[in-house]
Amino acid sequence: MQQHQKNIEKKLRRKVRLEKLYRLEQLSKRADFDTNPAVIIERDALRKELWRAENPNNRIVEVIYKGEVIYEGTKINICNKCKKTRGNINSLIRTGGRDDHGRTYRFKES
């Protein structure tokens, strides 16, 4: 059941992203693409949303135990605190599984 919900959310995120890409394409085809201030503002906002240039090592990771966030920090800090390898942390974040102590790991939603 949980996997089905994840697939639905994934399809919804893809649909929203495609709509934004389509809107960006429509803006780029306008004759006043570089001169109209409203178009420039919307274009820059869409670019910022679609292409986040962030360092993956600086993303905040949450450690959850029994439904509560017990630690927050960068991957490196979490690796040191929980005594896990970076590959193991990546795998646990990607799969959403639990470690030996029953903790789950996820990226913090911004």
Steps between C-alpha positions, in 0.01 A plus 500: 500500500780741591684429173181576305471837677864581418439423132198731493700782663786443255264525200350819640845658549595408142177647365553830686861517379395437139238776525766742626739400221223551245426846646871588484508392136195715423667800664817447296301512174363848576640790301550709816682223687795720599326835533169446685562525879206272588630228269852535638377463859288195418783345295754544780259358758433193284871445438572521870226246579593257225878504540602523859876526507576366843783295632360158599748477787348811659140375497356451847420143601246413770529190716159378614438262788149401608348780293716778644801674352788425735794637295541753223814582309704454185574150378850514642375603844234227495761242395717592796210521748334171398827319419392409147687523170396759246396226256284339765333835579438560128342158466278551804386841372427364153308192618339654807593189699594469865844437642591255780369739765166565329590846373397631158679768301367760258590834351341793674228665295583863442 
